[in-house]
């Protein structure tokens, strides 16, 4: 289960990044974090930007609703998700993860 945390600013989504992957995808869960693979290399913030865009797209959010909080140069990152409730974020994550497990 992904360890989401609610703050007064929004929800914190922990992410395990896999830069320089073969394709952009949400690959499932890893140690309480959402595993996200992107084709961009981890240089000059390119992978972080690609992860934020992929999260926004997969979760049906605007790009401005996804902000990197910590882990700019680390594999483990925390993103702030704003504009939706924690329950709604959980629901959208469940939908994305269910699609992955069903091979879609």
Order of alpha helices (4+ residues) and beta strands (2+ residues): beta-beta-beta-beta-alpha-beta-beta-alpha
